[in-house]
Amino acid sequence: MREASPVLLEPIYRIEVTVPEEFMGDVMGDLSSRRGKILGMDSKGPFQIIRAQVPLASLFRYSTDLRSMTGGRGIHSREFDHYEEVPPDVTAKIIEEAQKAKEEEK
């Protein structure tokens, strides 16, 4: 198996976040900190629509965090887009946690 050079894949979701313009910088920074890739932005009246791709593992609790950042005025939707290789630093953490869990079972 090791000769096949296996890799870990993670689900990537396409999200659309609608926020008032004054929160756009905070939301874009937050998406970037979640390993998100900003795909584009549009405006719709007083709101800005941000489109991005974000790993599913980084989206847990996103609704709550978005409400906190925007004072309850931001909304988002998401749908599965594709699978992508997990970055090496994240892969190392996942493997380390799995090995610890395996050792604790013994």
Buried (B, 14 or more C-beta within 10 A) or exposed (E): EEEEEEEEEBEBBBBBBBBBEEBBEBBBEBBEEBBBBEEEEEEEEEBBBBBBBBBEEBBEEBEEBBBEBBEEBBBBEBEEBEEBEBEEEBBEEEEEEEEEEEEEEE
